[in-house]
C-alpha cells in the first residue's frame, strides 16, 4: 500500500539551500481553508481602474470566494465599497461584474432601495412596522483605497493600509506607466485554471522557464535583453522587469514604427497576494492579472487591459491578442501540467534554484512568495511547528 504524503510544515531557511513547498500545500483542502482565512479574507483585492467608477451609479463587483463586494460611485463622485448584500434578509444585490445603477441599489427580493452612498432610502411597508427606523440602516461598508489610479478593497476592517505595504511602488509605476491616470478598460477575460492559485502565481515570478518552455515564451525571451532582466522583492510587493534588445523594429509580428507606447521595457509590478500590473515593450496598455482561488485545485485567472484614451497601434492590439490567446494559454498549460504532477506518489518537494547573484534565472522571488505564505499561515495559527524546508 502506498502511504499518503505527510503534511510537513515548510520553513524559509536559507534561500540558496531552500526547497519548494511540500506538494500537499497545493491540493490539501485543510491547507487551502487556512489560506482562505489567513491570506484571502484579510487581503487587499484588485477591483479595477478608477475610470470604471467615475460617474454616479457606475459599479464594479468583486467576488472573493464566498464574499462579494460592490464598488459604486456616489452622487458626489466618491467611490465607496459595500458588502454586496441586502440588510433585510441577506439577498445578494448585484450579480453583474460591472455596469451602471440608476439612482438606487434595489434588492431584487423585497425591493429595499439604497442610495448610492449605502443609506437605505426606502423599504416597502416599513411605515407599518413598529420601531423600524430606515435612517439607521445602511449597506455594510468595506474598506477601499486607490493606489496608482487602481482601486483595491479589503474585507478586514483592521487590515494594514494598502499604501503602507505597496506605496513605494508608485514612483516606479508613474515612470513606467506614464498615462495610467487617464486610462480606460479595453477588455477583461476570465479563465478557469485547473491548478492551485500558488502554482499560477509562482509561474509568473520566475524567469527560469522563459527560454526553456514553450515557443511563445522563447519569443518573449528573445525580445528582452535577458541578461539585464531582474526580479526584486520589496516586502509585500515585487518587480520583475528588463529592457529590450537594442535595435528592435518589430514586436509581436508588427512594425513598431512611430507607435506610441508606455515604455520599451518589460515591466511587472506584483502585489501580495495575487495581483500583477504590467506592460510589454512598445505597447500602449497596462494589463492586470489576478489569481482568485476557487478551490484547492481551481483558480480564476482574470486578465484585463487598460489603454490611454487615444487610438491603439497595431503593435498594442496584437500584443493584447498575443497575451490572451498565445502566451496566457501556454502558461495555463504549464500550470495544469504542474498541478497534475504535484499529486504524483513520486514527488513531494524539489530544490529551488536560487543563485547568489539573484539573477534572471533565479527562483528567489518564488522563495520570497512562499515565505510570505508561510508567515501568514503561522500568524493565523501560531502553534504550527516549523519543520522541513531548507
C-alpha positions in Angstrom: 0.0 0.0 0.0 1.3 3.4 -0.9 1.0 5.8 2.1 -0.4 9.3 1.8 2.2 12.1 1.8 2.7 13.7 5.2 1.9 17.3 5.5 5.3 18.6 6.6 5.4 22.3 7.5 7.8 24.4 5.5 10.2 27.0 6.8 12.0 29.6 4.8 15.6 29.0 5.8 18.5 30.0 3.6 17.1 30.8 0.1 20.1 29.3 -1.6 19.6 26.0 0.2 15.8 26.0 0.2 13.2 23.5 -1.2 9.8 24.3 -2.5 6.6 23.8 -0.5 5.6 20.2 0.1 3.2 19.2 -2.7 0.2 18.8 -0.4 0.3 22.6 0.0 -1.1 22.7 -3.5 -4.0 20.4 -3.1 -4.8 19.7 0.5 -8.3 21.0 1.5 -7.2 21.9 5.0 -4.2 24.0 3.8 -6.5 25.8 1.4 -9.0 26.6 4.1 -6.3 28.1 6.3 -5.1 30.2 3.3 -8.7 31.4 2.8 -8.8 32.6 6.4 -5.2 33.7 6.8 -4.5 35.2 3.4 -7.5 35.9 1.2 -10.2 37.2 3.6 -7.7 39.8 5.1 -6.0 40.7 1.8 -6.3 43.7 -0.5 -8.1 42.7 -3.7 -7.9 44.4 -7.0 -11.2 45.9 -8.1 -10.4 48.0 -11.2 -9.3 51.4 -12.5 -10.8 54.5 -11.1 -12.2 55.4 -14.5 -14.6 52.4 -14.3 -16.5 54.1 -11.4 -16.1 57.8 -12.5 -19.8 58.6 -13.0 -22.7 58.3 -10.4 -24.0 54.8 -10.4 -21.0 53.2 -12.1 -20.2 50.0 -10.3 -17.8 47.0 -10.2 -18.5 43.8 -8.4 -15.5 41.9 -6.8 -16.1 38.3 -5.7 -13.6 36.8 -3.2 -14.6 33.1 -2.7 -18.0 33.3 -1.0 -17.8 37.0 -0.3 -18.9 39.7 -2.7 -18.1 43.4 -2.7 -19.8 46.2 -4.6 -17.7 49.3 -5.6 -20.0 52.1 -6.6 -19.6 55.8 -7.5 -21.9 58.0 -5.4 -23.8 61.1 -6.5 -20.8 63.1 -5.0 -18.3 61.3 -7.3 -16.8 59.3 -4.4 -16.1 55.6 -5.0 -17.3 53.6 -2.0 -17.3 49.8 -1.3 -20.0 47.8 0.4 -20.7 44.2 1.1 -23.0 43.1 -1.7 -25.9 42.0 0.5 -29.2 43.5 1.5 -29.6 44.3 5.2 -33.1 42.8 5.3 -32.7 39.1 4.8 -29.3 38.7 3.2 -30.1 38.6 -0.5 -27.2 39.4 -2.9 -28.0 42.7 -4.5 -26.0 42.7 -7.8 -24.8 39.8 -9.9 -23.3 41.6 -12.9 -19.5 42.2 -12.9 -19.8 45.9 -13.8 -22.4 48.4 -15.1 -24.4 51.4 -14.0 -27.1 51.7 -11.4 -29.9 54.2 -11.9 -30.3 56.2 -8.7 -30.7 53.4 -6.2 -29.4 50.0 -5.4 -32.5 47.9 -5.3 -32.8 44.4 -3.7 -34.5 42.0 -6.2 -36.3 40.2 -3.4 -38.4 42.8 -1.4 -37.3 46.0 -3.3 -35.4 47.6 -0.4 -33.8 50.6 -2.1 -30.4 52.0 -1.0 -28.9 55.3 -2.0 -25.5 55.2 -3.9 -23.8 56.1 -0.6 -25.2 53.0 1.0 -28.0 54.6 3.1 -31.5 53.0 3.0 -33.8 55.2 1.1 -37.0 53.1 1.1 -38.3 49.8 2.5 -41.8 48.9 1.3 -44.4 48.7 4.2 -41.8 49.9 6.7 -44.3 52.6 7.9 -46.4 49.8 9.3 -43.6 48.1 11.3 -43.3 49.3 14.8 -40.0 50.7 15.8 -38.3 50.4 12.4 -36.0 53.3 11.6 -34.9 53.5 8.0 -32.4 56.1 8.9 -30.5 53.6 11.0 -30.0 51.1 8.1 -27.1 51.2 5.6 -25.2 48.7 3.5 -22.2 47.3 5.4 -19.1 49.2 4.3 -15.9 47.7 3.0 -12.5 49.4 3.1 -11.3 50.8 -0.3 -8.1 52.5 -1.3 -6.7 54.0 -4.5 -3.1 53.2 -5.4 -1.6 54.4 -8.7 -5.1 55.0 -10.2 -6.3 51.5 -9.3 -8.9 50.6 -6.6 -8.4 47.9 -4.1 -10.8 46.6 -1.4 -10.3 44.7 1.8 -12.8 42.7 3.9 -10.8 43.2 7.1 -11.6 46.5 8.9 -8.3 46.2 10.8 -6.0 45.4 7.9 -2.9 47.5 7.4 -3.5 50.3 5.0 -2.6 49.2 1.5 -0.4 52.3 0.9 1.8 51.3 3.8 2.5 48.0 2.1 2.9 49.0 -1.5 3.1 52.8 -1.6 6.7 52.7 -2.6 5.7 51.2 -5.9 4.0 54.4 -7.0 7.1 56.3 -8.4 8.1 53.3 -10.4 4.7 52.9 -11.9 4.4 56.6 -12.7 7.7 56.4 -14.6 6.9 53.1 -16.5 3.2 53.7 -17.0 3.0 57.5 -17.6 -0.6 57.5 -18.9 -2.0 55.4 -16.1 -4.2 58.2 -14.6 -6.1 58.7 -17.9 -6.6 55.1 -18.9 -9.9 53.2 -19.6 -10.8 49.5 -19.7 -10.5 47.8 -23.1 -11.3 44.2 -22.3 -11.5 41.7 -19.5 -11.1 37.9 -19.9 -11.6 35.1 -17.3 -10.0 31.7 -17.5 -10.7 28.8 -15.1 -7.4 27.1 -14.5 -7.3 23.6 -13.0 -4.4 24.4 -10.6 -3.9 25.8 -7.2 -3.6 29.6 -7.0 0.1 29.4 -5.8 1.0 27.3 -8.9 -0.3 30.2 -11.1 1.3 32.9 -9.0 4.7 31.2 -8.8 4.9 30.6 -12.5 4.7 34.4 -13.1 7.6 35.3 -10.8 10.5 33.3 -12.2 12.4 33.7 -15.4 14.0 30.2 -15.3 11.4 28.8 -17.7 11.3 31.7 -20.2 13.8 30.4 -22.7 13.2 26.7 -21.8 9.5 26.1 -22.1 7.1 26.8 -25.0 7.7 28.7 -28.2 5.8 31.8 -27.1 7.9 32.2 -24.0 11.0 31.8 -26.2 9.7 34.6 -28.4 9.3 36.8 -25.3 12.8 35.9 -24.0 14.2 36.9 -27.5 12.6 40.3 -27.3 14.1 41.1 -23.8 17.7 41.8 -23.0 17.6 38.8 -20.7 21.0 39.3 -19.1 19.5 42.5 -17.6 16.2 41.0 -16.5 15.9 41.4 -12.7 13.4 40.0 -10.2 13.3 42.1 -7.0 11.4 41.6 -3.8 10.2 44.7 -1.8 8.3 43.0 1.0 4.6 42.9 0.1 5.3 43.9 -3.5 7.9 42.9 -6.1 9.1 43.6 -9.6 10.3 41.6 -12.5 11.5 43.7 -15.4 14.0 44.2 -18.1 14.9 46.3 -21.1 14.6 45.1 -24.7 17.3 44.0 -27.0 18.6 47.1 -28.9 17.6 47.9 -32.5 14.1 46.4 -32.4 11.9 47.4 -35.3 9.2 44.8 -34.8 7.4 43.3 -31.9 4.7 40.6 -31.8 4.9 40.4 -35.6 4.1 44.1 -36.2 6.2 47.1 -37.2 6.8 49.4 -34.2 7.3 52.5 -36.4 6.0 55.6 -34.7 3.6 53.8 -32.4 3.1 55.4 -29.0 4.0 53.2 -26.1 4.2 53.3 -22.3 7.8 52.0 -22.1 10.3 50.0 -24.2 10.8 47.7 -21.1 9.1 44.6 -20.0 7.7 45.7 -16.6 5.7 43.8 -14.0 4.7 45.0 -10.5 3.3 42.4 -8.2 1.2 43.0 -5.1 0.7 40.4 -2.3 -1.0 38.1 -2.6 -2.3 37.8 -6.2 -2.3 41.0 -8.3 0.1 42.0 -11.0 0.1 45.2 -13.1 2.3 45.1 -16.2 3.1 46.2 -19.7 5.0 44.7 -22.6 7.7 46.6 -24.6 6.4 49.1 -27.2 2.8 48.7 -26.2 0.3 51.4 -25.1 -1.6 49.5 -22.5 -1.3 48.5 -18.8 -2.6 45.0 -18.1 -3.6 43.4 -14.8 -3.9 39.8 -13.9 -5.2 38.3 -10.7 -5.4 34.7 -9.4 -8.7 34.4 -7.5 -8.8 31.0 -5.8 -12.0 28.9 -6.4 -10.9 25.8 -4.6 -7.7 23.8 -3.7 -7.1 22.9 -7.3 -9.1 25.6 -9.2 -8.2 29.2 -9.9 -10.0 32.0 -11.7 -7.3 33.8 -13.8 -8.5 37.2 -14.8 -6.8 39.3 -17.5 -7.8 43.0 -18.0 -6.3 45.6 -20.3 -6.4 49.4 -19.9 -5.4 51.9 -22.5 -5.0 55.7 -22.8 -7.9 57.5 -24.4 -6.3 57.5 -27.9 -6.4 55.1 -30.8 -4.5 51.8 -30.3 -1.5 51.0 -32.5 -1.3 47.7 -34.4 1.5 46.6 -32.1 -0.7 47.2 -29.0 -3.7 45.4 -30.5 -1.5 42.4 -31.5 0.2 42.2 -28.1 -3.1 42.1 -26.2 -4.3 39.3 -28.5 -0.9 37.5 -28.1 -1.1 37.7 -24.3 -4.7 36.5 -24.1 -4.5 33.7 -26.7 -0.9 32.7 -27.1 1.3 33.4 -24.0 -1.5 33.1 -21.4 -2.7 29.7 -22.6 0.9 28.4 -22.9 1.3 29.4 -19.2 -2.0 27.8 -18.3 -1.0 24.5 -19.9 2.2 24.6 -17.8 0.2 25.4 -14.6 -2.2 22.5 -15.2 0.6 20.1 -16.0 2.4 21.0 -12.8 -0.8 20.6 -10.8 -1.3 17.1 -12.1 2.3 16.2 -11.3 2.1 17.5 -7.7 -0.2 14.6 -6.9 2.3 12.1 -8.1 3.4 9.5 -5.5 6.9 10.1 -7.0 7.2 13.7 -5.9 6.9 15.8 -2.7 9.3 18.8 -2.8 12.1 20.0 -5.0 15.2 22.2 -4.7 14.6 25.9 -5.6 17.3 27.2 -7.9 18.3 30.4 -6.1 21.7 31.8 -7.1 23.9 34.2 -5.0 23.5 36.9 -7.7 19.7 36.7 -7.7 20.0 36.6 -11.5 17.5 36.4 -14.3 17.1 32.6 -14.0 17.0 32.5 -10.2 13.9 31.4 -8.3 14.4 33.8 -5.3 11.0 35.5 -5.9 9.3 32.1 -5.6 11.1 31.6 -2.3 10.1 35.2 -1.2 6.5 34.5 -2.1 6.4 31.1 -0.3 7.9 32.8 2.8 5.0 35.3 2.8 2.5 32.5 2.5 4.2 30.6 5.4 4.4 33.7 7.5 0.6 34.4 7.0 -0.3 30.8 7.9 1.9 30.8 11.1 0.4 34.2 12.2 -3.1 32.7 11.8 -2.1 29.5 13.6 0.9 30.3 15.8 1.2 26.7 17.1 2.4 25.4 13.8 5.7 23.5 14.0 8.4 24.7 11.7 9.9 21.6 10.2 11.1 20.7 6.7 12.2 23.4 4.3 15.9 24.1 4.0 
